[in-house]
Amino acid sequence: MGTMIRNFKEGKRPEFDERNRLIIPAVQVIKELKPDWVIFENVPNMVNTMILDERGNLVNIIDHLLAELGTEYFGKPEVIDVADYGVAQHRRRLITVLTRTESGKRQFEVCRTLLPEPSHGSTNTLFGQPWLTVRDVIGHLPPLSSEKGKNIDPHNPLHKVPLLDEKKLRWVHYTPEGQTALNNQCINPSCLFQGNRIHGAKHDSEGVNKANTDTPLYCEKCGSLLPRPYTIDKKTGEKRIMKAFVSAYKRMFWDEPCSTLTQNFQYACSDNKLHPEQDRVLSLYEGLLIQTIADYGFSFEINGGLVPDGLIRDTIGESVPPLMIDKIAKHILEIS
């Protein structure tokens, strides 16, 4: 951020995402309507985001928000993990709750927060309940596979997964829980060597974390093709280990919250998104359950049919879990 400010002062205009300037009209609406409570939500790194204000000055977006609202509102931005509030997913968000009520002001002065207390945590914390896990939320659902004819639950049109071709199914099939297919070992019945090098990551000379480039695709003992993701050179036909991060083609753990569900959660190569044991990614319905959207009765039907899958994926990937907002709203009502 310091570099950006120096460059700006030297006349080197940085690139800005104009969408971040939506905070400016939002603040104007707040100043006009003077609501008792205001809630903002965004990614954690928003605390470092710089924008050009209405006077063309380079300012931090959070500083701008608090400066414009002055001393009339109390509160602060806080980074939370929704897993701490009963969502079976590690999803860190920046939540800013502001209030102009006397009761809210007293709450903030005493507790230094306007957010509810976390209700869940890891087994070694003082929170009342353990994190909800993938098993807790989707373990009861009928099994699926990314094979044709096995990828849709006939009783639930949202419990469906994309098909995978034969080679990808093979990679996924041999992947243990919590592991990446890039670490799969030999399946040759006459060998079954389990000591092939794995696809770790290391820091380069500049400190950047990069995946290994020497991960073997063929068994280092018998020479058999390992069930690891690969690409094929169009010119030579040679198979090469796929260039990917260590979280690609990786299964979730049953008994932990899953990682953040993005718009890409239905792609097998996406970050930690393979089902813990079945040969597939999460279904749309499982995504809706984990994001807690399914708990609130939202409908994804229109004109007698389902909305496009992409819209459902976008809704899951871009939304705040409704349970999180529910808990914040109920907490506000309690202290108002």
Secondary structure, DSSP 8 states (H G I E B T S, - for coil): -HHHHHHHHTT------GGGGGHHHHHHHHHHH--SEEEEEE-GGGGG-EEE-TTS-EEEHHHHHHHHHGGG-EEEEEEEEGGGGT-SB--EEEEEEEE-SHHHHHHHHHHS--S----EE-TTSSSSEE---HHHHHTTS----SSTTSSEETTEEEEE-----HHHHHHHHT--TT-BGGG-----TTT---------EEE-TTS-EEE-S---SB-TTT--B-S--EEE-TTT--EEE----TTTTBB--TTS-B----TTTTSTTSTT-B-SSSSSB--HHHHHHHTT-GGGT---EETTEE--HHHHHHHHHHS--HHHHHHHHHHHHHH-
